[in-house]
Amino acid sequence: MTLIEHTFLLHIQSAAVNSYSAWLHLNQKVKMKEKDIVRIQKKIHAFIGGRLNQHEIDELWIEFLKDPNWYDIFETELHLRSIARKYNASYLF
């Protein structure tokens, strides 16, 4: 494994731990139903992919304002995608 590949994996592991930690905190704090968690995660992915209309975007930002942990998860997803692009690992997303 090259140094670049090793660094890439460390970045991914760190971001995944941060995202999972934020998700755990969110889940324990809010006691959300799994279907609600999945719904918001799907909205985050759709927002990043440019597949939400303005009303859906507004709803997602309301979720971010209700609980900043969702915004942390959103930021983590953006960082992971940025790292993947940097190392040309588009197959990850």
PyMOL Python script that loads the backbone (N, CA, C, O; Angstrom):
from pymol import cmd

cmd.read_pdbstr("""\
ATOM      1  N   MET A   1       0.851  -1.167   0.000  1.00  0.00           N
ATOM      2  CA  MET A   1       0.000   0.000   0.000  1.00  0.00           C
ATOM      3  C   MET A   1       0.903   1.237   0.000  1.00  0.00           C
ATOM      4  O   MET A   1       1.844   1.335   0.788  1.00  0.00           O
ATOM      5  N   THR A   2       0.602   2.166  -0.886  1.00  0.00           N
ATOM      6  CA  THR A   2       1.397   3.387  -0.963  1.00  0.00           C
ATOM      7  C   THR A   2       1.034   4.334   0.173  1.00  0.00           C
ATOM      8  O   THR A   2       0.010   4.171   0.836  1.00  0.00           O
ATOM      9  N   LEU A   3       1.878   5.308   0.379  1.00  0.00           N
ATOM     10  CA  LEU A   3       1.628   6.305   1.418  1.00  0.00           C
ATOM     11  C   LEU A   3       0.347   7.078   1.123  1.00  0.00           C
ATOM     12  O   LEU A   3      -0.408   7.400   2.041  1.00  0.00           O
ATOM     13  N   ILE A   4       0.098   7.376  -0.140  1.00  0.00           N
ATOM     14  CA  ILE A   4      -1.119   8.108  -0.520  1.00  0.00           C
ATOM     15  C   ILE A   4      -2.354   7.268  -0.211  1.00  0.00           C
ATOM     16  O   ILE A   4      -3.335   7.775   0.333  1.00  0.00           O
ATOM     17  N   GLU A   5      -2.303   5.991  -0.558  1.00  0.00           N
ATOM     18  CA  GLU A   5      -3.446   5.117  -0.275  1.00  0.00           C
ATOM     19  C   GLU A   5      -3.673   4.987   1.228  1.00  0.00           C
ATOM     20  O   GLU A   5      -4.813   4.995   1.692  1.00  0.00           O
ATOM     21  N   HIS A   6      -2.594   4.867   1.979  1.00  0.00           N
ATOM     22  CA  HIS A   6      -2.707   4.766   3.432  1.00  0.00           C
ATOM     23  C   HIS A   6      -3.315   6.043   4.018  1.00  0.00           C
ATOM     24  O   HIS A   6      -4.192   5.978   4.879  1.00  0.00           O
ATOM     25  N   THR A   7      -2.850   7.190   3.552  1.00  0.00           N
ATOM     26  CA  THR A   7      -3.382   8.477   4.016  1.00  0.00           C
ATOM     27  C   THR A   7      -4.859   8.598   3.673  1.00  0.00           C
ATOM     28  O   THR A   7      -5.658   9.061   4.486  1.00  0.00           O
ATOM     29  N   PHE A   8      -5.212   8.183   2.477  1.00  0.00           N
ATOM     30  CA  PHE A   8      -6.605   8.220   2.033  1.00  0.00           C
ATOM     31  C   PHE A   8      -7.476   7.384   2.967  1.00  0.00           C
ATOM     32  O   PHE A   8      -8.536   7.834   3.402  1.00  0.00           O
ATOM     33  N   LEU A   9      -7.030   6.177   3.271  1.00  0.00           N
ATOM     34  CA  LEU A   9      -7.800   5.303   4.154  1.00  0.00           C
ATOM     35  C   LEU A   9      -7.926   5.888   5.558  1.00  0.00           C
ATOM     36  O   LEU A   9      -8.978   5.762   6.185  1.00  0.00           O
ATOM     37  N   LEU A  10      -6.874   6.521   6.056  1.00  0.00           N
ATOM     38  CA  LEU A  10      -6.937   7.153   7.373  1.00  0.00           C
ATOM     39  C   LEU A  10      -7.952   8.286   7.384  1.00  0.00           C
ATOM     40  O   LEU A  10      -8.698   8.440   8.351  1.00  0.00           O
ATOM     41  N   HIS A  11      -7.987   9.086   6.311  1.00  0.00           N
ATOM     42  CA  HIS A  11      -8.975  10.165   6.213  1.00  0.00           C
ATOM     43  C   HIS A  11     -10.388   9.601   6.216  1.00  0.00           C
ATOM     44  O   HIS A  11     -11.271  10.121   6.899  1.00  0.00           O
ATOM     45  N   ILE A  12     -10.597   8.544   5.456  1.00  0.00           N
ATOM     46  CA  ILE A  12     -11.928   7.937   5.376  1.00  0.00           C
ATOM     47  C   ILE A  12     -12.329   7.370   6.733  1.00  0.00           C
ATOM     48  O   ILE A  12     -13.464   7.557   7.174  1.00  0.00           O
ATOM     49  N   GLN A  13     -11.409   6.681   7.394  1.00  0.00           N
ATOM     50  CA  GLN A  13     -11.723   6.096   8.697  1.00  0.00           C
ATOM     51  C   GLN A  13     -12.064   7.187   9.698  1.00  0.00           C
ATOM     52  O   GLN A  13     -13.023   7.054  10.459  1.00  0.00           O
ATOM     53  N   SER A  14     -11.288   8.265   9.705  1.00  0.00           N
ATOM     54  CA  SER A  14     -11.535   9.366  10.635  1.00  0.00           C
ATOM     55  C   SER A  14     -12.893  10.006  10.369  1.00  0.00           C
ATOM     56  O   SER A  14     -13.655  10.261  11.301  1.00  0.00           O
ATOM     57  N   ALA A  15     -13.191  10.262   9.119  1.00  0.00           N
ATOM     58  CA  ALA A  15     -14.476  10.877   8.767  1.00  0.00           C
ATOM     59  C   ALA A  15     -15.622   9.937   9.113  1.00  0.00           C
ATOM     60  O   ALA A  15     -16.667  10.379   9.591  1.00  0.00           O
ATOM     61  N   ALA A  16     -15.435   8.647   8.874  1.00  0.00           N
ATOM     62  CA  ALA A  16     -16.496   7.691   9.183  1.00  0.00           C
ATOM     63  C   ALA A  16     -16.750   7.635  10.690  1.00  0.00           C
ATOM     64  O   ALA A  16     -17.900   7.563  11.123  1.00  0.00           O
ATOM     65  N   VAL A  17     -15.687   7.666  11.482  1.00  0.00           N
ATOM     66  CA  VAL A  17     -15.844   7.661  12.946  1.00  0.00           C
ATOM     67  C   VAL A  17     -16.576   8.908  13.393  1.00  0.00           C
ATOM     68  O   VAL A  17     -17.479   8.833  14.227  1.00  0.00           O
ATOM     69  N   ASN A  18     -16.198  10.057  12.849  1.00  0.00           N
ATOM     70  CA  ASN A  18     -16.875  11.312  13.206  1.00  0.00           C
ATOM     71  C   ASN A  18     -18.342  11.278  12.818  1.00  0.00           C
ATOM     72  O   ASN A  18     -19.203  11.707  13.586  1.00  0.00           O
ATOM     73  N   SER A  19     -18.624  10.771  11.636  1.00  0.00           N
ATOM     74  CA  SER A  19     -20.007  10.684  11.177  1.00  0.00           C
ATOM     75  C   SER A  19     -20.807   9.720  12.048  1.00  0.00           C
ATOM     76  O   SER A  19     -21.935  10.018  12.440  1.00  0.00           O
ATOM     77  N   TYR A  20     -20.225   8.575  12.343  1.00  0.00           N
ATOM     78  CA  TYR A  20     -20.916   7.588  13.167  1.00  0.00           C
ATOM     79  C   TYR A  20     -21.153   8.133  14.570  1.00  0.00           C
ATOM     80  O   TYR A  20     -22.209   7.910  15.162  1.00  0.00           O
ATOM     81  N   SER A  21     -20.163   8.850  15.097  1.00  0.00           N
ATOM     82  CA  SER A  21     -20.298   9.447  16.423  1.00  0.00           C
ATOM     83  C   SER A  21     -21.442  10.462  16.443  1.00  0.00           C
ATOM     84  O   SER A  21     -22.242  10.484  17.378  1.00  0.00           O
ATOM     85  N   ALA A  22     -21.515  11.294  15.419  1.00  0.00           N
ATOM     86  CA  ALA A  22     -22.594  12.276  15.322  1.00  0.00           C
ATOM     87  C   ALA A  22     -23.939  11.563  15.184  1.00  0.00           C
ATOM     88  O   ALA A  22     -24.932  11.977  15.782  1.00  0.00           O
ATOM     89  N   TRP A  23     -23.965  10.495  14.395  1.00  0.00           N
ATOM     90  CA  TRP A  23     -25.201   9.749  14.210  1.00  0.00           C
ATOM     91  C   TRP A  23     -25.650   9.109  15.523  1.00  0.00           C
ATOM     92  O   TRP A  23     -26.832   9.150  15.865  1.00  0.00           O
ATOM     93  N   LEU A  24     -24.695   8.509  16.265  1.00  0.00           N
ATOM     94  CA  LEU A  24     -25.041   7.897  17.548  1.00  0.00           C
ATOM     95  C   LEU A  24     -25.600   8.932  18.519  1.00  0.00           C
ATOM     96  O   LEU A  24     -26.603   8.695  19.193  1.00  0.00           O
ATOM     97  N   HIS A  25     -24.936  10.077  18.577  1.00  0.00           N
ATOM     98  CA  HIS A  25     -25.393  11.145  19.463  1.00  0.00           C
ATOM     99  C   HIS A  25     -26.795  11.576  19.083  1.00  0.00           C
ATOM    100  O   HIS A  25     -27.659  11.754  19.942  1.00  0.00           O
ATOM    101  N   LEU A  26     -27.008  11.742  17.805  1.00  0.00           N
ATOM    102  CA  LEU A  26     -28.316  12.149  17.307  1.00  0.00           C
ATOM    103  C   LEU A  26     -29.363  11.102  17.655  1.00  0.00           C
ATOM    104  O   LEU A  26     -30.441  11.438  18.147  1.00  0.00           O
ATOM    105  N   ASN A  27     -29.054   9.850  17.404  1.00  0.00           N
ATOM    106  CA  ASN A  27     -30.010   8.774  17.649  1.00  0.00           C
ATOM    107  C   ASN A  27     -30.348   8.665  19.133  1.00  0.00           C
ATOM    108  O   ASN A  27     -31.509   8.463  19.486  1.00  0.00           O
ATOM    109  N   GLN A  28     -29.366   8.794  19.990  1.00  0.00           N
ATOM    110  CA  GLN A  28     -29.610   8.680  21.426  1.00  0.00           C
ATOM    111  C   GLN A  28     -30.344   9.900  21.954  1.00  0.00           C
ATOM    112  O   GLN A  28     -31.218   9.786  22.814  1.00  0.00           O
ATOM    113  N   LYS A  29     -29.990  11.057  21.442  1.00  0.00           N
ATOM    114  CA  LYS A  29     -30.591  12.302  21.930  1.00  0.00           C
ATOM    115  C   LYS A  29     -32.054  12.415  21.523  1.00  0.00           C
ATOM    116  O   LYS A  29     -32.909  12.751  22.342  1.00  0.00           O
ATOM    117  N   VAL A  30     -32.328  12.141  20.293  1.00  0.00           N
ATOM    118  CA  VAL A  30     -33.655  12.373  19.747  1.00  0.00           C
ATOM    119  C   VAL A  30     -34.532  11.128  19.813  1.00  0.00           C
ATOM    120  O   VAL A  30     -35.759  11.227  19.812  1.00  0.00           O
ATOM    121  N   LYS A  31     -33.910   9.974  19.870  1.00  0.00           N
ATOM    122  CA  LYS A  31     -34.647   8.708  19.846  1.00  0.00           C
ATOM    123  C   LYS A  31     -35.525   8.628  18.596  1.00  0.00           C
ATOM    124  O   LYS A  31     -36.694   8.247  18.646  1.00  0.00           O
ATOM    125  N   MET A  32     -34.922   8.996  17.502  1.00  0.00           N
ATOM    126  CA  MET A  32     -35.655   8.985  16.239  1.00  0.00           C
ATOM    127  C   MET A  32     -35.911   7.555  15.793  1.00  0.00           C
ATOM    128  O   MET A  32     -35.153   6.636  16.102  1.00  0.00           O
ATOM    129  N   LYS A  33     -36.970   7.404  15.079  1.00  0.00           N
ATOM    130  CA  LYS A  33     -37.254   6.116  14.470  1.00  0.00           C
ATOM    131  C   LYS A  33     -36.281   5.907  13.312  1.00  0.00           C
ATOM    132  O   LYS A  33     -35.859   6.859  12.656  1.00  0.00           O
ATOM    133  N   GLU A  34     -35.947   4.678  13.082  1.00  0.00           N
ATOM    134  CA  GLU A  34     -34.980   4.362  12.035  1.00  0.00           C
ATOM    135  C   GLU A  34     -35.431   4.895  10.676  1.00  0.00           C
ATOM    136  O   GLU A  34     -34.610   5.369   9.891  1.00  0.00           O
ATOM    137  N   LYS A  35     -36.732   4.817  10.396  1.00  0.00           N
ATOM    138  CA  LYS A  35     -37.217   5.289   9.092  1.00  0.00           C
ATOM    139  C   LYS A  35     -37.006   6.799   8.938  1.00  0.00           C
ATOM    140  O   LYS A  35     -36.768   7.277   7.830  1.00  0.00           O
ATOM    141  N   ASP A  36     -37.093   7.556  10.048  1.00  0.00           N
ATOM    142  CA  ASP A  36     -36.847   8.996   9.978  1.00  0.00           C
ATOM    143  C   ASP A  36     -35.370   9.293   9.740  1.00  0.00           C
ATOM    144  O   ASP A  36     -35.023  10.216   9.003  1.00  0.00           O
ATOM    145  N   ILE A  37     -34.506   8.503  10.372  1.00  0.00           N
ATOM    146  CA  ILE A  37     -33.069   8.673  10.179  1.00  0.00           C
ATOM    147  C   ILE A  37     -32.706   8.396   8.726  1.00  0.00           C
ATOM    148  O   ILE A  37     -31.967   9.161   8.104  1.00  0.00           O
ATOM    149  N   VAL A  38     -33.228   7.304   8.193  1.00  0.00           N
ATOM    150  CA  VAL A  38     -32.960   6.940   6.802  1.00  0.00           C
ATOM    151  C   VAL A  38     -33.505   8.013   5.863  1.00  0.00           C
ATOM    152  O   VAL A  38     -32.862   8.355   4.870  1.00  0.00           O
ATOM    153  N   ARG A  39     -34.677   8.539   6.171  1.00  0.00           N
ATOM    154  CA  ARG A  39     -35.292   9.577   5.333  1.00  0.00           C
ATOM    155  C   ARG A  39     -34.390  10.807   5.249  1.00  0.00           C
ATOM    156  O   ARG A  39     -34.184  11.351   4.164  1.00  0.00           O
ATOM    157  N   ILE A  40     -33.857  11.243   6.378  1.00  0.00           N
ATOM    158  CA  ILE A  40     -33.011  12.434   6.371  1.00  0.00           C
ATOM    159  C   ILE A  40     -31.677  12.137   5.686  1.00  0.00           C
ATOM    160  O   ILE A  40     -31.163  12.976   4.947  1.00  0.00           O
ATOM    161  N   GLN A  41     -31.113  10.952   5.924  1.00  0.00           N
ATOM    162  CA  GLN A  41     -29.870  10.585   5.249  1.00  0.00           C
ATOM    163  C   GLN A  41     -30.054  10.570   3.733  1.00  0.00           C
ATOM    164  O   GLN A  41     -29.175  11.011   2.992  1.00  0.00           O
ATOM    165  N   LYS A  42     -31.186  10.067   3.281  1.00  0.00           N
ATOM    166  CA  LYS A  42     -31.458  10.059   1.839  1.00  0.00           C
ATOM    167  C   LYS A  42     -31.591  11.482   1.305  1.00  0.00           C
ATOM    168  O   LYS A  42     -31.149  11.780   0.195  1.00  0.00           O
ATOM    169  N   LYS A  43     -32.203  12.358   2.103  1.00  0.00           N
ATOM    170  CA  LYS A  43     -32.323  13.757   1.675  1.00  0.00           C
ATOM    171  C   LYS A  43     -30.949  14.412   1.561  1.00  0.00           C
ATOM    172  O   LYS A  43     -30.703  15.196   0.644  1.00  0.00           O
ATOM    173  N   ILE A  44     -30.059  14.088   2.494  1.00  0.00           N
ATOM    174  CA  ILE A  44     -28.699  14.639   2.434  1.00  0.00           C
ATOM    175  C   ILE A  44     -28.013  14.192   1.151  1.00  0.00           C
ATOM    176  O   ILE A  44     -27.403  15.005   0.457  1.00  0.00           O
ATOM    177  N   HIS A  45     -28.110  12.900   0.832  1.00  0.00           N
ATOM    178  CA  HIS A  45     -27.500  12.387  -0.397  1.00  0.00           C
ATOM    179  C   HIS A  45     -28.116  13.030  -1.629  1.00  0.00           C
ATOM    180  O   HIS A  45     -27.407  13.379  -2.573  1.00  0.00           O
ATOM    181  N   ALA A  46     -29.429  13.185  -1.621  1.00  0.00           N
ATOM    182  CA  ALA A  46     -30.103  13.804  -2.769  1.00  0.00           C
ATOM    183  C   ALA A  46     -29.713  15.270  -2.908  1.00  0.00           C
ATOM    184  O   ALA A  46     -29.551  15.765  -4.024  1.00  0.00           O
ATOM    185  N   PHE A  47     -29.560  15.965  -1.788  1.00  0.00           N
ATOM    186  CA  PHE A  47     -29.161  17.375  -1.819  1.00  0.00           C
ATOM    187  C   PHE A  47     -27.767  17.515  -2.414  1.00  0.00           C
ATOM    188  O   PHE A  47     -27.538  18.369  -3.270  1.00  0.00           O
ATOM    189  N   ILE A  48     -26.844  16.686  -1.967  1.00  0.00           N
ATOM    190  CA  ILE A  48     -25.480  16.734  -2.496  1.00  0.00           C
ATOM    191  C   ILE A  48     -25.485  16.410  -3.981  1.00  0.00           C
ATOM    192  O   ILE A  48     -24.712  16.987  -4.746  1.00  0.00           O
ATOM    193  N   GLY A  49     -26.346  15.493  -4.393  1.00  0.00           N
ATOM    194  CA  GLY A  49     -26.429  15.114  -5.797  1.00  0.00           C
ATOM    195  C   GLY A  49     -27.260  16.061  -6.646  1.00  0.00           C
ATOM    196  O   GLY A  49     -27.407  15.844  -7.849  1.00  0.00           O
ATOM    197  N   GLY A  50     -27.813  17.119  -6.031  1.00  0.00           N
ATOM    198  CA  GLY A  50     -28.583  18.106  -6.785  1.00  0.00           C
ATOM    199  C   GLY A  50     -29.969  17.631  -7.194  1.00  0.00           C
ATOM    200  O   GLY A  50     -30.516  18.089  -8.197  1.00  0.00           O
ATOM    201  N   ARG A  51     -30.537  16.714  -6.420  1.00  0.00           N
ATOM    202  CA  ARG A  51     -31.827  16.145  -6.805  1.00  0.00           C
ATOM    203  C   ARG A  51     -33.000  16.608  -5.940  1.00  0.00           C
ATOM    204  O   ARG A  51     -34.050  15.966  -5.936  1.00  0.00           O
ATOM    205  N   LEU A  52     -32.838  17.699  -5.215  1.00  0.00           N
ATOM    206  CA  LEU A  52     -33.941  18.212  -4.391  1.00  0.00           C
ATOM    207  C   LEU A  52     -34.484  19.504  -4.978  1.00  0.00           C
ATOM    208  O   LEU A  52     -33.736  20.307  -5.535  1.00  0.00           O
ATOM    209  N   ASN A  53     -35.794  19.698  -4.851  1.00  0.00           N
ATOM    210  CA  ASN A  53     -36.366  20.981  -5.253  1.00  0.00           C
ATOM    211  C   ASN A  53     -36.215  21.962  -4.082  1.00  0.00           C
ATOM    212  O   ASN A  53     -35.766  21.577  -3.002  1.00  0.00           O
ATOM    213  N   GLN A  54     -36.582  23.201  -4.295  1.00  0.00           N
ATOM    214  CA  GLN A  54     -36.359  24.232  -3.275  1.00  0.00           C
ATOM    215  C   GLN A  54     -37.103  23.928  -1.974  1.00  0.00           C
ATOM    216  O   GLN A  54     -36.567  24.159  -0.889  1.00  0.00           O
ATOM    217  N   HIS A  55     -38.306  23.423  -2.069  1.00  0.00           N
ATOM    218  CA  HIS A  55     -39.076  23.093  -0.864  1.00  0.00           C
ATOM    219  C   HIS A  55     -38.369  22.000  -0.050  1.00  0.00           C
ATOM    220  O   HIS A  55     -38.284  22.088   1.175  1.00  0.00           O
ATOM    221  N   GLU A  56     -37.871  20.985  -0.735  1.00  0.00           N
ATOM    222  CA  GLU A  56     -37.160  19.896  -0.052  1.00  0.00           C
ATOM    223  C   GLU A  56     -35.854  20.388   0.570  1.00  0.00           C
ATOM    224  O   GLU A  56     -35.469  19.940   1.650  1.00  0.00           O
ATOM    225  N   ILE A  57     -35.179  21.307  -0.114  1.00  0.00           N
ATOM    226  CA  ILE A  57     -33.949  21.894   0.431  1.00  0.00           C
ATOM    227  C   ILE A  57     -34.265  22.655   1.712  1.00  0.00           C
ATOM    228  O   ILE A  57     -33.552  22.534   2.709  1.00  0.00           O
ATOM    229  N   ASP A  58     -35.331  23.434   1.679  1.00  0.00           N
ATOM    230  CA  ASP A  58     -35.745  24.178   2.879  1.00  0.00           C
ATOM    231  C   ASP A  58     -36.064  23.237   4.039  1.00  0.00           C
ATOM    232  O   ASP A  58     -35.699  23.509   5.182  1.00  0.00           O
ATOM    233  N   GLU A  59     -36.744  22.132   3.741  1.00  0.00           N
ATOM    234  CA  GLU A  59     -37.047  21.153   4.785  1.00  0.00           C
ATOM    235  C   GLU A  59     -35.777  20.551   5.379  1.00  0.00           C
ATOM    236  O   GLU A  59     -35.686  20.341   6.589  1.00  0.00           O
ATOM    237  N   LEU A  60     -34.799  20.278   4.519  1.00  0.00           N
ATOM    238  CA  LEU A  60     -33.539  19.713   5.006  1.00  0.00           C
ATOM    239  C   LEU A  60     -32.810  20.701   5.906  1.00  0.00           C
ATOM    240  O   LEU A  60     -32.266  20.312   6.939  1.00  0.00           O
ATOM    241  N   TRP A  61     -32.793  21.965   5.527  1.00  0.00           N
ATOM    242  CA  TRP A  61     -32.126  22.972   6.369  1.00  0.00           C
ATOM    243  C   TRP A  61     -32.852  23.143   7.705  1.00  0.00           C
ATOM    244  O   TRP A  61     -32.226  23.456   8.717  1.00  0.00           O
ATOM    245  N   ILE A  62     -34.139  22.944   7.708  1.00  0.00           N
ATOM    246  CA  ILE A  62     -34.877  22.962   8.984  1.00  0.00           C
ATOM    247  C   ILE A  62     -34.385  21.826   9.874  1.00  0.00           C
ATOM    248  O   ILE A  62     -34.212  22.012  11.079  1.00  0.00           O
ATOM    249  N   GLU A  63     -34.158  20.654   9.289  1.00  0.00           N
ATOM    250  CA  GLU A  63     -33.614  19.526  10.061  1.00  0.00           C
ATOM    251  C   GLU A  63     -32.233  19.880  10.611  1.00  0.00           C
ATOM    252  O   GLU A  63     -31.922  19.561  11.758  1.00  0.00           O
ATOM    253  N   PHE A  64     -31.408  20.535   9.801  1.00  0.00           N
ATOM    254  CA  PHE A  64     -30.075  20.965  10.254  1.00  0.00           C
ATOM    255  C   PHE A  64     -30.190  21.929  11.434  1.00  0.00           C
ATOM    256  O   PHE A  64     -29.414  21.854  12.387  1.00  0.00           O
ATOM    257  N   LEU A  65     -31.159  22.827  11.359  1.00  0.00           N
ATOM    258  CA  LEU A  65     -31.336  23.803  12.437  1.00  0.00           C
ATOM    259  C   LEU A  65     -31.899  23.160  13.699  1.00  0.00           C
ATOM    260  O   LEU A  65     -31.551  23.559  14.811  1.00  0.00           O
ATOM    261  N   LYS A  66     -32.760  22.176  13.533  1.00  0.00           N
ATOM    262  CA  LYS A  66     -33.325  21.476  14.689  1.00  0.00           C
ATOM    263  C   LYS A  66     -32.238  20.734  15.463  1.00  0.00           C
ATOM    264  O   LYS A  66     -32.217  20.737  16.694  1.00  0.00           O
ATOM    265  N   ASP A  67     -31.350  20.109  14.726  1.00  0.00           N
ATOM    266  CA  ASP A  67     -30.269  19.366  15.371  1.00  0.00           C
ATOM    267  C   ASP A  67     -29.006  19.488  14.525  1.00  0.00           C
ATOM    268  O   ASP A  67     -28.919  18.907  13.443  1.00  0.00           O
ATOM    269  N   PRO A  68     -28.033  20.241  15.019  1.00  0.00           N
ATOM    270  CA  PRO A  68     -26.792  20.463  14.271  1.00  0.00           C
ATOM    271  C   PRO A  68     -26.007  19.188  13.953  1.00  0.00           C
ATOM    272  O   PRO A  68     -25.131  19.210  13.089  1.00  0.00           O
ATOM    273  N   ASN A  69     -26.303  18.089  14.628  1.00  0.00           N
ATOM    274  CA  ASN A  69     -25.617  16.835  14.298  1.00  0.00           C
ATOM    275  C   ASN A  69     -25.912  16.405  12.868  1.00  0.00           C
ATOM    276  O   ASN A  69     -25.067  15.787  12.221  1.00  0.00           O
ATOM    277  N   TRP A  70     -27.095  16.723  12.371  1.00  0.00           N
ATOM    278  CA  TRP A  70     -27.394  16.411  10.971  1.00  0.00           C
ATOM    279  C   TRP A  70     -26.496  17.200  10.042  1.00  0.00           C
ATOM    280  O   TRP A  70     -26.063  16.696   9.006  1.00  0.00           O
ATOM    281  N   TYR A  71     -26.216  18.443  10.415  1.00  0.00           N
ATOM    282  CA  TYR A  71     -25.306  19.249   9.586  1.00  0.00           C
ATOM    283  C   TYR A  71     -23.902  18.651   9.636  1.00  0.00           C
ATOM    284  O   TYR A  71     -23.197  18.650   8.627  1.00  0.00           O
ATOM    285  N   ASP A  72     -23.488  18.142  10.797  1.00  0.00           N
ATOM    286  CA  ASP A  72     -22.186  17.485  10.909  1.00  0.00           C
ATOM    287  C   ASP A  72     -22.105  16.279   9.975  1.00  0.00           C
ATOM    288  O   ASP A  72     -21.082  16.050   9.330  1.00  0.00           O
ATOM    289  N   ILE A  73     -23.177  15.523   9.911  1.00  0.00           N
ATOM    290  CA  ILE A  73     -23.212  14.360   9.019  1.00  0.00           C
ATOM    291  C   ILE A  73     -23.143  14.818   7.563  1.00  0.00           C
ATOM    292  O   ILE A  73     -22.448  14.206   6.752  1.00  0.00           O
ATOM    293  N   PHE A  74     -23.852  15.881   7.235  1.00  0.00           N
ATOM    294  CA  PHE A  74     -23.817  16.461   5.894  1.00  0.00           C
ATOM    295  C   PHE A  74     -22.390  16.887   5.537  1.00  0.00           C
ATOM    296  O   PHE A  74     -21.900  16.567   4.454  1.00  0.00           O
ATOM    297  N   GLU A  75     -21.724  17.608   6.445  1.00  0.00           N
ATOM    298  CA  GLU A  75     -20.354  18.049   6.197  1.00  0.00           C
ATOM    299  C   GLU A  75     -19.408  16.867   6.020  1.00  0.00           C
ATOM    300  O   GLU A  75     -18.523  16.895   5.165  1.00  0.00           O
ATOM    301  N   THR A  76     -19.594  15.843   6.820  1.00  0.00           N
ATOM    302  CA  THR A  76     -18.740  14.656   6.713  1.00  0.00           C
ATOM    303  C   THR A  76     -18.898  14.019   5.347  1.00  0.00           C
ATOM    304  O   THR A  76     -17.914  13.613   4.729  1.00  0.00           O
ATOM    305  N   GLU A  77     -20.126  13.930   4.873  1.00  0.00           N
ATOM    306  CA  GLU A  77     -20.376  13.366   3.547  1.00  0.00           C
ATOM    307  C   GLU A  77     -19.679  14.191   2.469  1.00  0.00           C
ATOM    308  O   GLU A  77     -19.091  13.635   1.541  1.00  0.00           O
ATOM    309  N   LEU A  78     -19.744  15.513   2.590  1.00  0.00           N
ATOM    310  CA  LEU A  78     -19.062  16.376   1.621  1.00  0.00           C
ATOM    311  C   LEU A  78     -17.552  16.154   1.660  1.00  0.00           C
ATOM    312  O   LEU A  78     -16.906  16.079   0.614  1.00  0.00           O
ATOM    313  N   HIS A  79     -16.992  16.048   2.860  1.00  0.00           N
ATOM    314  CA  HIS A  79     -15.546  15.839   2.991  1.00  0.00           C
ATOM    315  C   HIS A  79     -15.136  14.484   2.411  1.00  0.00           C
ATOM    316  O   HIS A  79     -14.113  14.387   1.733  1.00  0.00           O
ATOM    317  N   LEU A  80     -15.915  13.455   2.670  1.00  0.00           N
ATOM    318  CA  LEU A  80     -15.595  12.137   2.124  1.00  0.00           C
ATOM    319  C   LEU A  80     -15.613  12.153   0.603  1.00  0.00           C
ATOM    320  O   LEU A  80     -14.742  11.572  -0.045  1.00  0.00           O
ATOM    321  N   ARG A  81     -16.597  12.813   0.046  1.00  0.00           N
ATOM    322  CA  ARG A  81     -16.662  12.896  -1.418  1.00  0.00           C
ATOM    323  C   ARG A  81     -15.494  13.699  -1.979  1.00  0.00           C
ATOM    324  O   ARG A  81     -14.959  13.370  -3.038  1.00  0.00           O
ATOM    325  N   SER A  82     -15.103  14.748  -1.271  1.00  0.00           N
ATOM    326  CA  SER A  82     -13.965  15.551  -1.694  1.00  0.00           C
ATOM    327  C   SER A  82     -12.676  14.718  -1.677  1.00  0.00           C
ATOM    328  O   SER A  82     -11.871  14.786  -2.606  1.00  0.00           O
ATOM    329  N   ILE A  83     -12.496  13.944  -0.625  1.00  0.00           N
ATOM    330  CA  ILE A  83     -11.317  13.086  -0.532  1.00  0.00           C
ATOM    331  C   ILE A  83     -11.330  12.051  -1.650  1.00  0.00           C
ATOM    332  O   ILE A  83     -10.303  11.787  -2.276  1.00  0.00           O
ATOM    333  N   ALA A  84     -12.494  11.469  -1.896  1.00  0.00           N
ATOM    334  CA  ALA A  84     -12.603  10.463  -2.958  1.00  0.00           C
ATOM    335  C   ALA A  84     -12.252  11.061  -4.312  1.00  0.00           C
ATOM    336  O   ALA A  84     -11.560  10.430  -5.110  1.00  0.00           O
ATOM    337  N   ARG A  85     -12.727  12.282  -4.577  1.00  0.00           N
ATOM    338  CA  ARG A  85     -12.394  12.948  -5.850  1.00  0.00           C
ATOM    339  C   ARG A  85     -10.901  13.230  -5.924  1.00  0.00           C
ATOM    340  O   ARG A  85     -10.280  13.058  -6.973  1.00  0.00           O
ATOM    341  N   LYS A  86     -10.328  13.664  -4.807  1.00  0.00           N
ATOM    342  CA  LYS A  86      -8.909  14.009  -4.771  1.00  0.00           C
ATOM    343  C   LYS A  86      -8.051  12.797  -5.142  1.00  0.00           C
ATOM    344  O   LYS A  86      -7.043  12.929  -5.837  1.00  0.00           O
ATOM    345  N   TYR A  87      -8.457  11.631  -4.677  1.00  0.00           N
ATOM    346  CA  TYR A  87      -7.696  10.420  -4.954  1.00  0.00           C
ATOM    347  C   TYR A  87      -8.307   9.595  -6.072  1.00  0.00           C
ATOM    348  O   TYR A  87      -7.971   8.425  -6.258  1.00  0.00           O
ATOM    349  N   ASN A  88      -9.210  10.224  -6.814  1.00  0.00           N
ATOM    350  CA  ASN A  88      -9.865   9.578  -7.957  1.00  0.00           C
ATOM    351  C   ASN A  88     -10.480   8.242  -7.567  1.00  0.00           C
ATOM    352  O   ASN A  88     -10.324   7.238  -8.260  1.00  0.00           O
ATOM    353  N   ALA A  89     -11.180   8.256  -6.445  1.00  0.00           N
ATOM    354  CA  ALA A  89     -11.828   7.036  -5.949  1.00  0.00           C
ATOM    355  C   ALA A  89     -13.335   7.189  -6.055  1.00  0.00           C
ATOM    356  O   ALA A  89     -14.050   6.954  -5.082  1.00  0.00           O
ATOM    357  N   SER A  90     -13.820   7.577  -7.214  1.00  0.00           N
ATOM    358  CA  SER A  90     -15.242   7.822  -7.401  1.00  0.00           C
ATOM    359  C   SER A  90     -16.074   6.558  -7.191  1.00  0.00           C
ATOM    360  O   SER A  90     -17.280   6.645  -6.958  1.00  0.00           O
ATOM    361  N   TYR A  91     -15.452   5.397  -7.269  1.00  0.00           N
ATOM    362  CA  TYR A  91     -16.189   4.150  -7.058  1.00  0.00           C
ATOM    363  C   TYR A  91     -16.719   4.029  -5.622  1.00  0.00           C
ATOM    364  O   TYR A  91     -17.574   3.186  -5.350  1.00  0.00           O
ATOM    365  N   LEU A  92     -16.220   4.862  -4.706  1.00  0.00           N
ATOM    366  CA  LEU A  92     -16.664   4.794  -3.326  1.00  0.00           C
ATOM    367  C   LEU A  92     -18.063   5.383  -3.140  1.00  0.00           C
ATOM    368  O   LEU A  92     -18.769   5.020  -2.198  1.00  0.00           O
ATOM    369  N   PHE A  93     -18.465   6.289  -4.034  1.00  0.00           N
ATOM    370  CA  PHE A  93     -19.753   6.939  -3.858  1.00  0.00           C
ATOM    371  C   PHE A  93     -20.566   6.736  -5.089  1.00  0.00           C
ATOM    372  O   PHE A  93     -21.702   7.205  -5.163  1.00  0.00           O
TER     373      PHE A  93
END
""", "prot")
cmd.dss("prot")
cmd.show_as("cartoon", "prot")
cmd.util.cbc("prot")
cmd.orient("prot")
